[in-house]
Amino acid sequence: MSIYEIIGSVLSLIGASFLFLGGLGIYRMPDVYNRLQAGTKATTLGAMSLILGVGVIKMEDSWTWIVKAIIIIVFIAISNPISSHALSRAMYHRKNFPFIKSKDKNMDAYREVFEEMEKKKEDKK
């Protein structure tokens, strides 16, 4: 067993663990915003580690595997946060507000901005 296989296996195991924890977070969280955060943060790191692990394992055969893995990792690093932001913004615009456990229901600071934007849209019509 070479050093590439050991490092790649460890990275793959770390990636699989983060992907599992991300899936568990999606299952356990109370609302869409917490689920998006759990899904985005954990699965981004998990996918990056898993892909890097495969790239390191295959690097023993050809160095082009690690280059391909790094290109995929850069794409994931750019696209996952953008898609998460777009989904959360769409849910907020559909008036699916965050789950608030506190008795103070006015904790949503963005709600005022959203209501102001809606008022401006109505004034333009």
N, C-alpha and C positions, 0 to 999 in steps of 0.2 A: 504494500500500500504506500503510495507516494505522498509527499507533503501536499500536493495539489488536491488529492482526494480527501485528505483529512480536513484541510481548510474549507474545501467546497462542501463537505458533509456537515461540518459545524455551521456554516452559513445557511445551508438548506434547512437544517434543524431549527435554527433561530427563525428563519422565515416561516416555516410551517407553524411554529409556536405562535408567532404574531398573527398569522392568518387565522388560526384557531381562536385566539383571544379576540380578534376583530369580529369574527362570526358570533362569538358568545356575547360580545358587547352589543351587537345589532339585535340579538335575541332578547337581552335583558333590559335595555334602556327604555324609558317611559314614552318618549316622544321622538318625532322625526329628526329634530336638531341634534339630540344626543346620539341617536343612531347614526346620523351622518358623520358626526365627529368620530365615533368609535370605528365606523367603517372606513373612513378616510385615513385617519392617523395610523391605525394598526395595520390595515391591509396595504397601505403604501409602503410602510417599512417591511412588512412581511413579503410582499411581492419583490421588492428591491433585493432583499437578502436572498430569497430563493433563486431569483434569476442570476444574481452575482455568484451564488454557490454553484449553479450549473455551469456558468461561464468559467469559473475557476477549475472545476472538475474537467471540463473539456479543453481547457487551455493546454493540457499536456499533449493533446493531439495536434492542435493548431491554435495559434495566437488570435486568429480572427474571431473565435468564439467570445473572447473577453471583450473585444471591440463591439461586437453585436450586442452583448449583454449590457454594456455601458450605454449604448444608444437607446436600448429599450428602457433602461433605468431613467435616463434623462426624460424620455417621453412620459413615463409614469409620474415623475416628479413634477412635470409641468401640467399634465392633464388631470390628475386626481384632485388637487385643490380647486382648480377651476370648475370642474364638474360638480364638486361638492357645494361650492359657493352658488352656482347657478340653481341647483336643486333646492337649497335652503331659501334662496331669495324667491323662487317660484312658490314655495310652500307658504312663505310669509305673505306674499301678495294674494294668495288664495285665502287669506285670513286664518291660517292654521298657526296660531300663536304658540309660543313655548309653554310647556307645562311648568306651572309655578306652584310649589308646595306651600309657600309662605302665605300668611294671611294678608300680606300686603300685595294686592294684585296689580299695583301700578309700578312694578319693577321693570317693565319692558321699556327701555329708553328709546328704542327704535320705533315704537308705536306712534309717538308724536310726529316723527319725521314722515312716517308712512301716511298718517292722517292728513298731514299738511300737503303731501304730494297728491293725494286723492282730491283734496279741496281745490288745488290748482288746476287739476284736470277738469273738474266740473266747471270751474270758472271760465275755462277756455271754450267750453261748449256753449 
